[in-house]
Amino acid sequence: MTSTAAEFIEVGSGSGMRRIAVRARNGSSPGLFWLGGFKSDMAGTKALALDAWAAERGRACVRFDYSGHGESGGEFADGTIGRWLEESLAVFDRFCEGPQVVIGSSMGGWMALLLARAIAQRDKPRASLAGLVLIAPAPDFTEELMWKGFSPEARRAIETEGVWLRPSEYGDPYPITRNLIEEGRNHLLLGGSIFTGCPVRILQGAQDPDVPWRHAFALTERLPSDDVVLTMIRDGDHRLSRPQDIARILAAVGEF
């Protein structure tokens, strides 16, 4: 299996322009389109497993890093849901053609749902959705899983200083900005029905400390499509990167 070289595209203009790193594998459809999580990148276990699976089957596969992540330019602290969505759509439009299976992990699950909504509003999209595979999806996480759960001290820091350094189990503390929280409110989905226009498969770990399993249930209630399957993994954590978790993810992708 040959590794795909990174390509770079420019998204935005003026001072808001950033270079986005993309690794696109040519192949048959439906192609795979990977949307990673908050503070993760396209070199993670799940993304590489999907790329390898696509290579073995001659399927197209596109993965990329949001600005401030991985190989892409920009600062993480400048990121917002809208900014990363703009990049997701730009990469999708540039590199995808025909039916696609969109796989979104954590924040990427929110991105996938927003992407699906944007594509559904187009008359004749060059690429369409064959299905969504959402791994510990975190729609509305800036509000429901961050802001509402933050301590008064953390909220005060965000409101007065514009940023709070949140401790992380996965490495150094990372900045949660007022802009991230406030801009995220423009993209909330759980207040009403969500129309994707395609089948949805959700995989959720019951032991997930970051995205509680109840959040996945709340999402399924907002998806009126009949073809929604939620798989609860009793001993699964947030990452769902163990071999048995990867196997379940690939099986879900293989349905399309």
KOLTINU-571217 format. One record per residue: residue in three letters; chain; z, x, y of N, C-alpha, C in turn. Coordinates in nm, 3 decimals. Each point is the difference from the previous one (the first is absolute). Example, Ala and Ser with C-alpha at 12.3 -4.5 7.8 and 13.67 -1.06 7.14 Angstrom:
BEGIN
 res chain     n_Z     n_X     n_Y    ca_Z    ca_X    ca_Y     c_Z     c_X     c_Y
 ALA     A   0.780   1.319  -0.569   0.000  -0.089   0.119   0.000   0.090   0.120
 SER     A  -0.072  -0.035   0.105   0.006   0.082   0.119   0.073  -0.077   0.109
This chain:
BEGIN
 res chain     n_Z     n_X     n_Y    ca_Z    ca_X    ca_Y     c_Z     c_X     c_Y
 MET     A   0.000   0.086  -0.119   0.000  -0.086   0.119   0.000   0.089   0.124
 THR     A  -0.097  -0.018   0.085  -0.006   0.078   0.123   0.080  -0.069   0.109
 SER     A   0.066   0.081   0.080   0.078  -0.056   0.111  -0.093  -0.032   0.116
 THR     A   0.025  -0.111   0.067  -0.082  -0.036   0.115   0.050   0.074   0.123
 ALA     A  -0.093   0.057   0.076   0.036   0.073   0.121   0.033  -0.097   0.112
 ALA     A   0.087   0.042   0.088   0.038  -0.086   0.112  -0.110  -0.003   0.104
 GLU     A  -0.028  -0.119   0.051  -0.087  -0.020   0.115   0.088  -0.051   0.113
 PHE     A  -0.047   0.017   0.122   0.078  -0.045   0.114  -0.084  -0.093   0.088
 ILE     A   0.060  -0.111   0.039  -0.065  -0.089   0.096   0.092  -0.014   0.120
 GLU     A  -0.059  -0.034   0.113   0.078  -0.020   0.121   0.019  -0.150   0.024
 VAL     A   0.123  -0.037   0.026   0.035  -0.141   0.026   0.066  -0.007   0.136
 GLY     A  -0.036  -0.103   0.077   0.055  -0.012   0.134  -0.082   0.077   0.101
 SER     A   0.043  -0.004   0.125  -0.074   0.070   0.105   0.097   0.059   0.101
 GLY     A  -0.050   0.093   0.077   0.081   0.063   0.105   0.124   0.065  -0.057
 SER     A   0.112  -0.019   0.068   0.125   0.061  -0.046   0.051  -0.063  -0.129
 GLY     A  -0.056  -0.117  -0.036   0.042  -0.066  -0.123  -0.084   0.037  -0.121
 MET     A  -0.093   0.094   0.016  -0.085   0.040  -0.112   0.079   0.086  -0.099
 ARG     A  -0.019  -0.025  -0.131   0.062   0.084  -0.102  -0.098   0.024  -0.115
 ARG     A   0.015   0.116  -0.063  -0.085   0.038  -0.114   0.068  -0.045  -0.128
 ILE     A  -0.074  -0.080  -0.077   0.054  -0.057  -0.123  -0.068   0.066  -0.120
 ALA     A   0.082   0.052  -0.090  -0.049   0.067  -0.121  -0.025  -0.103  -0.109
 VAL     A  -0.119   0.007  -0.062  -0.043  -0.095  -0.102  -0.052   0.078  -0.121
 ARG     A   0.034  -0.046  -0.118  -0.058   0.054  -0.123  -0.068  -0.115  -0.071
 ALA     A  -0.133   0.005  -0.004  -0.079  -0.110  -0.055  -0.078   0.047  -0.122
 ARG     A   0.019  -0.069  -0.109  -0.071   0.029  -0.125  -0.110  -0.104  -0.019
 ASN     A  -0.123   0.044  -0.015  -0.110  -0.093  -0.024   0.007  -0.054  -0.141
 GLY     A  -0.053  -0.121  -0.018   0.001  -0.059  -0.133  -0.038  -0.147   0.005
 SER     A   0.018  -0.065  -0.114  -0.040  -0.140  -0.012   0.108  -0.090   0.059
 SER     A  -0.033  -0.127   0.010   0.095  -0.097   0.052   0.053  -0.088  -0.114
 PRO     A   0.112  -0.066   0.019   0.076   0.003   0.125   0.070   0.133   0.023
 GLY     A  -0.010   0.047   0.123   0.065   0.125   0.036   0.149  -0.021   0.021
 LEU     A   0.073   0.111   0.008   0.143  -0.005   0.028   0.025   0.050   0.141
 PHE     A   0.089  -0.067   0.071   0.035   0.040   0.137   0.151   0.008   0.008
 TRP     A   0.052   0.119   0.025   0.144   0.026  -0.003   0.060  -0.006   0.139
 LEU     A   0.110  -0.073   0.012   0.077  -0.007   0.124   0.143   0.044  -0.032
 GLY     A   0.038   0.117   0.051   0.129   0.057  -0.032   0.114  -0.060   0.080
 GLY     A   0.119   0.050  -0.026   0.120  -0.052   0.063   0.042   0.078   0.124
 PHE     A   0.106  -0.046   0.060   0.061   0.059   0.119   0.050   0.141  -0.035
 LYS     A  -0.051   0.100   0.068   0.039   0.140  -0.020  -0.049   0.058  -0.133
 SER     A  -0.098  -0.062  -0.064  -0.059   0.055  -0.122  -0.143   0.041   0.029
 ASP     A  -0.066   0.064  -0.095  -0.137   0.045   0.024  -0.087  -0.020  -0.123
 MET     A  -0.128   0.035   0.013  -0.097  -0.029  -0.105   0.006   0.100  -0.115
 ALA     A   0.093   0.096   0.005   0.017   0.096  -0.109   0.119  -0.038  -0.090
 GLY     A   0.051  -0.121   0.016   0.112  -0.045  -0.081  -0.041  -0.033  -0.143
 THR     A   0.100  -0.019  -0.084  -0.023  -0.023  -0.143  -0.089  -0.121  -0.025
 LYS     A   0.027  -0.111   0.065  -0.077  -0.122  -0.025  -0.144   0.015   0.049
 ALA     A  -0.018   0.058   0.118  -0.135   0.015   0.055  -0.084   0.092  -0.089
 LEU     A   0.058   0.109  -0.047  -0.074   0.093  -0.086  -0.031  -0.064  -0.136
 ALA     A   0.092  -0.080  -0.051  -0.025  -0.068  -0.128  -0.115  -0.099   0.013
 LEU     A  -0.005  -0.071   0.110  -0.110  -0.094   0.023  -0.133   0.073   0.014
 ASP     A   0.001   0.113   0.070  -0.123   0.077   0.017  -0.049   0.053  -0.135
 ALA     A   0.093   0.049  -0.084  -0.037   0.050  -0.132  -0.055  -0.113  -0.087
 TRP     A   0.065  -0.117   0.007  -0.046  -0.118  -0.076  -0.142  -0.038   0.042
 ALA     A  -0.025   0.001   0.131  -0.135  -0.032   0.051  -0.102   0.103  -0.047
 ALA     A   0.037   0.128   0.005  -0.093   0.106  -0.041  -0.040  -0.015  -0.146
 GLU     A   0.096  -0.033  -0.086  -0.028  -0.015  -0.143  -0.096  -0.115  -0.028
 ARG     A   0.000  -0.097   0.088  -0.082  -0.120  -0.022  -0.122  -0.007   0.091
 GLY     A  -0.021   0.103   0.078  -0.115   0.001   0.091   0.011  -0.101   0.112
 ARG     A   0.123  -0.037   0.036   0.023  -0.098   0.106   0.020   0.071   0.134
 ALA     A  -0.041  -0.066   0.105   0.023   0.054   0.135   0.150  -0.008   0.032
 CYS     A   0.047   0.094   0.081   0.140   0.000   0.038   0.014   0.064   0.138
 VAL     A   0.067  -0.068   0.090   0.022   0.051   0.136   0.149   0.002   0.028
 ARG     A   0.050   0.114   0.047   0.139   0.011   0.045   0.001   0.080   0.129
 PHE     A   0.101  -0.019   0.080   0.006   0.067   0.130   0.146   0.010   0.044
 ASP     A   0.022   0.077   0.104   0.133   0.012   0.060   0.000  -0.067   0.137
 TYR     A   0.101  -0.083   0.025   0.016  -0.054   0.135   0.028   0.115   0.097
 SER     A  -0.022  -0.024   0.129   0.035   0.102   0.099   0.149   0.031  -0.009
 GLY     A   0.032   0.127   0.017   0.138   0.043  -0.012   0.048   0.015  -0.144
 HIS     A  -0.092  -0.013  -0.094   0.030   0.014  -0.142  -0.095   0.104  -0.061
 GLY     A   0.049   0.073  -0.099  -0.086   0.085  -0.081  -0.094   0.090   0.077
 GLU     A  -0.129  -0.010  -0.032  -0.101   0.088   0.059  -0.057  -0.052   0.131
 SER     A   0.037  -0.120   0.039  -0.056  -0.058   0.123   0.071   0.054   0.124
 GLY     A  -0.066  -0.012   0.114   0.057   0.044   0.126   0.093  -0.105   0.057
 GLY     A   0.055   0.032   0.115   0.089  -0.093   0.069   0.145   0.021  -0.039
 GLU     A   0.088  -0.058   0.080   0.143   0.011  -0.024   0.054  -0.127  -0.066
 PHE     A   0.087   0.019  -0.099   0.058  -0.115  -0.069   0.071  -0.093   0.099
 ALA     A   0.069   0.058   0.096   0.078  -0.081   0.095  -0.088  -0.087   0.089
 ASP     A  -0.130   0.029   0.006  -0.093  -0.083   0.078  -0.052  -0.119  -0.080
 GLY     A   0.032  -0.003  -0.129  -0.057  -0.102  -0.087   0.059  -0.138   0.020
 THR     A  -0.086  -0.101  -0.017   0.042  -0.140  -0.001  -0.081  -0.071  -0.108
 ILE     A   0.042  -0.120  -0.034  -0.074  -0.078  -0.101  -0.144  -0.023   0.047
 GLY     A  -0.017  -0.037   0.127  -0.134  -0.026   0.052  -0.087   0.125   0.001
 ARG     A   0.058   0.113   0.033  -0.073   0.127   0.002  -0.046   0.038  -0.141
 TRP     A   0.091  -0.012  -0.096  -0.037   0.034  -0.138  -0.095  -0.103  -0.060
 LEU     A   0.009  -0.125   0.043  -0.096  -0.101  -0.045  -0.139   0.031   0.054
 GLU     A  -0.008   0.040   0.125  -0.129   0.038   0.058  -0.065   0.112  -0.083
 GLU     A   0.080   0.096  -0.042  -0.052   0.110  -0.080  -0.043  -0.048  -0.138
 SER     A   0.079  -0.090  -0.060  -0.033  -0.053  -0.132  -0.134  -0.073   0.003
 LEU     A  -0.021  -0.082   0.102  -0.126  -0.073   0.013  -0.117   0.095   0.026
 ALA     A   0.024   0.103   0.081  -0.107   0.095   0.031  -0.045   0.073  -0.126
 VAL     A   0.095   0.042  -0.083  -0.035   0.070  -0.125  -0.068  -0.096  -0.097
 PHE     A   0.052  -0.121  -0.012  -0.059  -0.099  -0.089  -0.145  -0.028   0.039
 ASP     A  -0.023  -0.020   0.128  -0.134  -0.031   0.048  -0.097   0.116  -0.019
 ARG     A   0.049   0.120   0.014  -0.086   0.119  -0.007  -0.033   0.039  -0.144
 PHE     A   0.094  -0.016  -0.091  -0.017   0.058  -0.133  -0.016  -0.101  -0.113
 CYS     A   0.024  -0.128   0.024  -0.004  -0.100  -0.107  -0.120  -0.091   0.010
 GLU     A  -0.057  -0.031  -0.114  -0.114  -0.091  -0.006   0.011  -0.081  -0.128
 GLY     A  -0.029  -0.131   0.009   0.012  -0.085  -0.118   0.145  -0.036  -0.029
 PRO     A   0.026  -0.060  -0.116   0.135  -0.044  -0.032   0.098   0.116  -0.016
 GLN     A   0.123  -0.021   0.048   0.104   0.104  -0.003   0.131  -0.057  -0.053
 VAL     A   0.071   0.082  -0.076   0.138  -0.030  -0.037   0.088   0.080   0.096
 VAL     A   0.077  -0.069   0.081   0.086   0.067   0.097   0.140   0.012  -0.059
 ILE     A   0.048   0.124  -0.010   0.132   0.026  -0.057   0.090   0.048   0.113
 GLY     A   0.106  -0.076   0.028   0.090   0.034   0.110   0.142   0.020  -0.050
 SER     A   0.061   0.112   0.038   0.136   0.031  -0.042   0.096  -0.011   0.118
 SER     A   0.105  -0.079  -0.015   0.104  -0.015   0.102  -0.062  -0.045   0.133
 MET     A   0.005   0.083   0.105  -0.066  -0.037   0.125  -0.148  -0.028  -0.024
 GLY     A  -0.060   0.071  -0.095  -0.141  -0.022  -0.033  -0.026  -0.141  -0.050
 GLY     A   0.103  -0.065  -0.058  -0.015  -0.140  -0.038  -0.017  -0.090   0.121
 TRP     A   0.075   0.029   0.105  -0.016  -0.074   0.127  -0.139   0.028   0.056
 MET     A  -0.040   0.126  -0.001  -0.133   0.036   0.051  -0.109  -0.073  -0.078
 ALA     A   0.016  -0.008  -0.133  -0.100  -0.065  -0.083  -0.015  -0.147   0.037
 LEU     A   0.112  -0.068   0.024  -0.005  -0.141   0.038  -0.063  -0.020   0.138
 LEU     A   0.030   0.091   0.092  -0.061  -0.007   0.133  -0.149   0.031  -0.007
 LEU     A  -0.037   0.095  -0.083  -0.141   0.035  -0.020  -0.075  -0.119  -0.058
 ALA     A   0.061  -0.066  -0.100  -0.064  -0.116  -0.063  -0.022  -0.110   0.103
 ARG     A   0.098  -0.022   0.087  -0.013  -0.104   0.102  -0.114   0.035   0.096
 ALA     A  -0.010   0.126   0.039  -0.106   0.041   0.092  -0.138  -0.016  -0.064
 ILE     A  -0.013   0.036  -0.126  -0.130  -0.009  -0.069  -0.040  -0.146  -0.021
 ALA     A   0.099  -0.085  -0.028  -0.029  -0.142  -0.021  -0.058  -0.066   0.124
 GLN     A   0.025   0.057   0.116  -0.048  -0.057   0.126  -0.142   0.045   0.035
 ARG     A  -0.057   0.088  -0.082  -0.134   0.051   0.028  -0.106  -0.085  -0.068
 ASP     A  -0.116  -0.008   0.062  -0.108  -0.081  -0.054  -0.062   0.064  -0.124
 LYS     A  -0.052   0.122   0.016  -0.069   0.067  -0.110   0.052   0.144  -0.013
 PRO     A   0.119   0.015  -0.059   0.055   0.135  -0.012  -0.081   0.085  -0.098
 ARG     A  -0.013   0.128   0.032  -0.071   0.093  -0.088   0.077   0.021  -0.130
 ALA     A   0.134  -0.006   0.010   0.086   0.012  -0.118   0.089  -0.123  -0.008
 SER     A   0.023  -0.048  -0.121   0.082  -0.119  -0.022   0.118   0.036  -0.090
 LEU     A   0.090  -0.096  -0.021   0.117   0.026  -0.081  -0.012  -0.066  -0.137
 ALA     A   0.011   0.082  -0.105   0.003  -0.052  -0.137   0.142  -0.036  -0.041
 GLY     A   0.098   0.067   0.061   0.139  -0.027  -0.032   0.092   0.092   0.077
 LEU     A   0.127  -0.041   0.009   0.105   0.081   0.061   0.103   0.034  -0.108
 VAL     A   0.039   0.127  -0.006   0.110   0.043  -0.085   0.107   0.057   0.094
 LEU     A   0.113  -0.070   0.008   0.104   0.035   0.096   0.122   0.054  -0.075
 ILE     A   0.041   0.121   0.035   0.109   0.069  -0.068   0.121   0.003   0.093
 ALA     A   0.108  -0.069  -0.039   0.118  -0.012   0.087  -0.042  -0.032   0.143
 PRO     A  -0.079  -0.107   0.019  -0.057  -0.027   0.132   0.108  -0.030   0.104
 ALA     A  -0.023   0.052   0.120   0.101  -0.013   0.106  -0.057  -0.063   0.126
 PRO     A  -0.060  -0.120  -0.009  -0.045  -0.065   0.123   0.119  -0.026   0.092
 ASP     A  -0.025   0.014   0.129   0.102  -0.028   0.103   0.122   0.092  -0.009
 PHE     A  -0.014   0.116  -0.063   0.119   0.083  -0.025   0.065   0.051   0.128
 THR     A  -0.079   0.019   0.106   0.061   0.050   0.124   0.103  -0.098   0.054
 GLU     A  -0.023  -0.128  -0.024   0.092  -0.104   0.047   0.103  -0.037  -0.106
 GLU     A  -0.049  -0.037  -0.120   0.088  -0.055  -0.103   0.086   0.107  -0.068
 LEU     A  -0.057   0.118  -0.024   0.070   0.102  -0.078   0.055   0.112   0.087
 MET     A  -0.047   0.009   0.125   0.054   0.100   0.090   0.089  -0.065   0.106
 TRP     A  -0.062  -0.060   0.100   0.073  -0.047   0.117   0.118  -0.091  -0.035
 LYS     A  -0.024  -0.099  -0.086   0.107  -0.096  -0.033   0.115   0.064  -0.076
 GLY     A  -0.027   0.113  -0.066   0.104   0.064  -0.078   0.065   0.120   0.067
 PHE     A  -0.054   0.039   0.117   0.054   0.118   0.068   0.140  -0.028   0.057
 SER     A   0.079   0.104   0.008   0.132  -0.009   0.061  -0.014  -0.019   0.150
 PRO     A   0.103  -0.051   0.066  -0.005  -0.012   0.146  -0.029   0.134   0.068
 GLU     A   0.052   0.110  -0.058  -0.023   0.133   0.058  -0.146   0.038  -0.009
 ALA     A  -0.062  -0.027  -0.114  -0.142   0.032  -0.016  -0.085  -0.083   0.096
 ARG     A   0.029  -0.128   0.010  -0.075  -0.086   0.092   0.015   0.047   0.145
 ARG     A   0.121   0.040   0.033   0.026   0.045   0.137  -0.080   0.127   0.031
 ALA     A  -0.007   0.091  -0.096  -0.077   0.124   0.019  -0.147  -0.031   0.020
 ILE     A  -0.052  -0.093  -0.080  -0.142  -0.037   0.011  -0.026  -0.065   0.135
 GLU     A   0.088  -0.088   0.043  -0.022  -0.073   0.126   0.018   0.088   0.123
 THR     A   0.096   0.091  -0.005   0.031   0.080   0.120  -0.072   0.134   0.003
 GLU     A  -0.015   0.062  -0.116  -0.064   0.132  -0.006  -0.144  -0.007  -0.050
 GLY     A  -0.039  -0.114  -0.055  -0.137  -0.017  -0.048  -0.024   0.052  -0.140
 VAL     A   0.104   0.059  -0.062  -0.018   0.053  -0.135   0.136   0.019  -0.066
 TRP     A   0.001  -0.016  -0.132   0.119   0.028  -0.081  -0.046   0.078  -0.122
 LEU     A   0.070   0.108  -0.031  -0.033   0.081  -0.117   0.069  -0.059  -0.122
 ARG     A  -0.079  -0.057  -0.087   0.055  -0.069  -0.118   0.012   0.098  -0.116
 PRO     A   0.119   0.012  -0.061   0.014   0.086  -0.118  -0.090  -0.048  -0.113
 SER     A  -0.049   0.095  -0.081  -0.090  -0.035  -0.109   0.042   0.070  -0.128
 GLU     A  -0.010  -0.074  -0.111   0.028   0.060  -0.131  -0.112   0.094  -0.042
 TYR     A  -0.113  -0.008   0.067  -0.119   0.073  -0.043  -0.026   0.126   0.081
 GLY     A   0.091   0.037   0.091  -0.022   0.119   0.081   0.074  -0.008   0.133
 ASP     A  -0.057   0.063   0.101   0.063   0.002   0.131   0.005  -0.140   0.062
 PRO     A   0.094  -0.024   0.091   0.001  -0.129   0.072  -0.134  -0.021   0.071
 TYR     A  -0.038  -0.125   0.015  -0.126  -0.025   0.069   0.021  -0.099   0.114
 PRO     A  -0.086   0.013   0.103   0.020  -0.081   0.121  -0.046  -0.144  -0.017
 ILE     A   0.088  -0.092   0.037  -0.037  -0.142   0.011  -0.005  -0.030   0.149
 THR     A  -0.119  -0.028   0.051  -0.017  -0.017   0.144   0.007  -0.146   0.042
 ARG     A   0.033  -0.021   0.124  -0.001  -0.135   0.056  -0.141  -0.057  -0.006
 ASN     A  -0.100   0.085   0.022  -0.138  -0.045  -0.005  -0.038  -0.049  -0.140
 LEU     A   0.048   0.070  -0.104  -0.028  -0.043  -0.138   0.057  -0.140  -0.023
 ILE     A   0.125  -0.021   0.040   0.065  -0.130  -0.021  -0.067  -0.109   0.081
 GLU     A  -0.020   0.025   0.128  -0.053  -0.106   0.087  -0.146  -0.031  -0.031
 GLU     A  -0.081   0.102  -0.024  -0.142  -0.024  -0.030  -0.016  -0.068  -0.136
 GLY     A   0.092   0.031  -0.092  -0.007  -0.063  -0.132   0.010  -0.151   0.005
 ARG     A   0.065  -0.051   0.103   0.015  -0.146   0.014  -0.133  -0.071   0.024
 ASN     A  -0.103   0.075   0.037  -0.133  -0.059   0.018  -0.070  -0.026  -0.133
 HIS     A   0.056   0.050  -0.110  -0.071  -0.005  -0.129   0.082  -0.066  -0.111
 LEU     A   0.102  -0.075   0.036   0.085  -0.062  -0.101  -0.076  -0.109  -0.077
 LEU     A   0.024  -0.005  -0.131  -0.075  -0.090  -0.087   0.085  -0.105  -0.070
 LEU     A   0.127   0.027  -0.020   0.081  -0.085  -0.088   0.042  -0.132   0.062
 GLY     A  -0.038  -0.025   0.125   0.034  -0.126   0.064  -0.092  -0.114  -0.034
 GLY     A  -0.107   0.027  -0.075  -0.095  -0.105  -0.034  -0.079   0.037  -0.124
 SER     A  -0.099  -0.080  -0.034  -0.083   0.027  -0.118  -0.090   0.121   0.025
 ILE     A  -0.022   0.076  -0.107  -0.084   0.119   0.007  -0.122  -0.024  -0.088
 PHE     A  -0.118   0.007   0.056  -0.123  -0.021  -0.075  -0.071   0.134  -0.020
 THR     A  -0.016   0.039  -0.126  -0.064   0.128  -0.031  -0.145  -0.016  -0.044
 GLY     A  -0.034  -0.117  -0.055  -0.136  -0.022  -0.048  -0.029   0.069  -0.132
 CYS     A   0.105   0.047  -0.071  -0.022   0.070  -0.127   0.127  -0.006  -0.084
 PRO     A  -0.009   0.032  -0.130   0.120   0.004  -0.083   0.097   0.109   0.046
 VAL     A   0.128  -0.022  -0.025   0.104   0.095   0.042   0.089   0.032  -0.119
 ARG     A   0.025   0.129  -0.021   0.094   0.046  -0.102   0.111   0.077   0.071
 ILE     A   0.125  -0.036  -0.024   0.114   0.064   0.064   0.088   0.064  -0.107
 LEU     A   0.035   0.127   0.020   0.093   0.069  -0.089   0.123   0.038   0.081
 GLN     A   0.119  -0.040  -0.050   0.123   0.020   0.076   0.111   0.050  -0.092
 GLY     A   0.070   0.103   0.044   0.115   0.049  -0.073   0.125  -0.079   0.036
 ALA     A   0.075  -0.043  -0.100   0.122  -0.076   0.026   0.111   0.088   0.056
 GLN     A  -0.012   0.131  -0.019   0.102   0.094   0.050  -0.045   0.069   0.128
 ASP     A  -0.094  -0.059   0.070  -0.055   0.060   0.123   0.102  -0.011   0.113
 PRO     A   0.049   0.114   0.053   0.098  -0.007   0.108  -0.063  -0.018   0.138
 ASP     A  -0.132   0.024   0.010  -0.069  -0.004   0.129  -0.065  -0.134   0.028
 VAL     A  -0.063  -0.058  -0.101  -0.063  -0.132   0.013   0.061  -0.089  -0.108
 PRO     A   0.099  -0.082   0.034   0.068  -0.083  -0.101  -0.099  -0.093  -0.072
 TRP     A   0.029  -0.026  -0.126  -0.092  -0.086  -0.077  -0.015  -0.137   0.063
 ARG     A   0.102  -0.046   0.073  -0.012  -0.131   0.066  -0.111   0.000   0.104
 HIS     A  -0.031   0.117   0.054  -0.108   0.010   0.098  -0.134  -0.031  -0.067
 ALA     A  -0.017   0.046  -0.124  -0.123  -0.029  -0.075  -0.011  -0.149  -0.029
 PHE     A   0.114  -0.063  -0.032  -0.002  -0.144  -0.024  -0.037  -0.076   0.127
 ALA     A   0.055   0.045   0.113  -0.034  -0.065   0.127  -0.150   0.010   0.028
 LEU     A  -0.060   0.114  -0.036  -0.144   0.017   0.020  -0.079  -0.095  -0.089
 THR     A   0.037  -0.011  -0.127  -0.078  -0.086  -0.090   0.001  -0.145   0.048
 GLU     A   0.109  -0.041   0.062   0.007  -0.137   0.051  -0.095  -0.023   0.117
 ARG     A  -0.043   0.108   0.064  -0.091  -0.010   0.114  -0.146   0.013  -0.041
 LEU     A  -0.025   0.023  -0.128  -0.137   0.016  -0.049  -0.042  -0.126  -0.073
 PRO     A  -0.078  -0.087   0.064  -0.034  -0.128  -0.062  -0.101   0.011  -0.113
 SER     A  -0.063   0.115  -0.016  -0.098   0.016  -0.107   0.065  -0.023  -0.135
 ASP     A  -0.076  -0.063  -0.092   0.053  -0.024  -0.134   0.010   0.129  -0.081
 ASP     A  -0.084   0.098   0.033  -0.009   0.120  -0.083   0.087   0.112   0.057
 VAL     A   0.130  -0.021  -0.004   0.097   0.100   0.043   0.095   0.026  -0.116
 VAL     A   0.011   0.126  -0.040   0.089   0.038  -0.109   0.100   0.103   0.050
 LEU     A   0.129  -0.031  -0.015   0.107   0.092   0.038   0.061   0.057  -0.127
 THR     A  -0.003   0.132  -0.012   0.061   0.069  -0.114   0.128   0.067   0.047
 MET     A   0.114  -0.043  -0.055   0.129   0.058   0.035   0.035   0.106  -0.105
 ILE     A   0.023   0.122   0.047   0.034   0.111  -0.089   0.151   0.021   0.010
 ARG     A   0.073  -0.039  -0.104   0.145  -0.010   0.007   0.067   0.131   0.041
 ASP     A  -0.047   0.113  -0.055   0.062   0.128   0.031  -0.081   0.081   0.102
 GLY     A  -0.093  -0.065   0.068  -0.086   0.070   0.094   0.065   0.024   0.135
 ASP     A  -0.031   0.115   0.060   0.050   0.033   0.134  -0.107  -0.031   0.104
 HIS     A   0.010   0.061   0.118  -0.098  -0.028   0.104  -0.132   0.070  -0.024
 ARG     A   0.006   0.123  -0.045  -0.123   0.079  -0.011  -0.092  -0.049  -0.112
 LEU     A   0.058  -0.047  -0.109  -0.080  -0.043  -0.117  -0.105   0.106  -0.036
 SER     A   0.049   0.124  -0.017  -0.090   0.112  -0.030   0.022   0.060  -0.137
 ARG     A   0.087  -0.062  -0.082   0.019   0.050  -0.136  -0.126  -0.029  -0.082
 PRO     A  -0.021   0.072  -0.111  -0.120  -0.025  -0.081  -0.017  -0.147  -0.038
 GLN     A   0.109  -0.067  -0.037  -0.012  -0.141  -0.040  -0.035  -0.088   0.120
 ASP     A   0.046   0.038   0.120  -0.035  -0.075   0.120  -0.148   0.019   0.034
 ILE     A  -0.044   0.126  -0.008  -0.141   0.030   0.027  -0.089  -0.079  -0.096
 ALA     A   0.040  -0.007  -0.125  -0.079  -0.075  -0.100  -0.012  -0.146   0.039
 ARG     A   0.110  -0.059   0.049  -0.005  -0.141   0.042  -0.092  -0.018   0.122
 ILE     A   0.007   0.094   0.093  -0.086  -0.008   0.119  -0.147   0.008  -0.041
 LEU     A  -0.032   0.095  -0.086  -0.139   0.017  -0.042  -0.049  -0.121  -0.081
 ALA     A   0.091  -0.062  -0.076  -0.039  -0.120  -0.074  -0.033  -0.113   0.096
 ALA     A   0.079  -0.011   0.108  -0.028  -0.104   0.099  -0.135   0.025   0.068
 VAL     A  -0.025   0.126   0.037  -0.128   0.035   0.062  -0.115  -0.029  -0.096
 GLY     A   0.022   0.028  -0.129  -0.103  -0.019  -0.100  -0.039  -0.144  -0.024
 GLU     A   0.079  -0.095   0.053  -0.037  -0.142  -0.014  -0.123  -0.033   0.083
 PHE     A  -0.030   0.083   0.099  -0.109  -0.034   0.093  -0.123   0.086  -0.025
